[in-house]
Amino acid sequence: MNCKMIFIVLTILMFSGHLTDGLVRMDLRCKCIKTVLNFISPKHMKDIEIIPRGPHCPNVEIIATLTKGKEACLNPEAPWVKTMIERILKRKGGH
């Protein structure tokens, strides 16, 4: 096998996923397909992750991990979500 053939085989294997298992993968798509419409009490949330818009997704994504282990995507435009995020940011800022 010449160098050109080896390069082609390695490239095909890498793009098919066989050589990328040990490498860090970046998910280049939105995590939230749809958002929860109903209010969720902060008492039922264990953690909140805010993912800014970027090349992976054109939307700001807010993912709440609930106390029962499930994840829920919150609508960042919902008034109750905006209020909750503002309160969290105020607490973290020390105001």
N, C-alpha and C positions, 0 to 999 in steps of 0.2 A: 504494500500500500504506500502510495506517495503521500506527502504532506498535505496536499490539497484534499485528497480523499479522507484523510484522518480528520481534518478540520470540518469537512462537511458532515461526517458521521457525528462528531462531538456536538456540532451546532444543532443537528436534528435531535439528539438525545437531550440536550439542554432545554430546547423549546418544548419538547414533549413532557418535561417534568422529571425525567429520570436522574438528572444530575443536580437538580435544584433542591432536593430534600434537605440537605445540610445547610443551605444558604438561607439568609433571612428573606422572607417573601413579603412584599408589600401588596396588600389587597387594593387594586385600583378600581374600585367601584363603591357605590353607596352601600352602607350597611343597613339603612332603614328603607324598606320598600314602602311601608305604609306606617302611619302614626296612629297612636291611641287617641280616640276622640273624647273619652270620658276623663273626668278629673281623677287623679290618683293622689291620695293623701301622702304627704312626705313621710308620715309614720310608717308607711308600707315600703319605703325606698331604703335600700341599704347603701347604694352608691349611685352617683350620676356622672356620666362621661359626656363631655361636650367636645364634639369633633368639628373644627371649623371647616368651611368650604375650602376646596382646593382642587388639585388636578385629579384626585380620586373621585370627587363628588362635588357637584355644583351647589349642594345644599348644606346648611349648618345642620348637624345631626346631634340630637340629645338623646342619649340612651340611659334609661334608668334600670338599675338592677334592683329587683324587688326582693323583699325579705324571704320570699319562698324560692328564690333562686332564678326566677324567670326574668327575662329582659323585655323592656317595653320602650319603643321609640316614641318620644314625645314631640308634639308639634311645636317648633320654636316660635311660631306666630301666635299660639294660643295665649290669651291674656293671663291665665293662671300659671302657665309655664314661664312667661316673662317675669311675673311677680316673684315666683319661686327662685329663679336664677338671680334676679336682682338682690334678693335677701341673702342668698348664698355668697354672692360677691361682696356684699357689705360686711358680712361676718368675717370673710377671709381677709378683707382689707382693713379690718379693725375699726370700722366707723361705727 
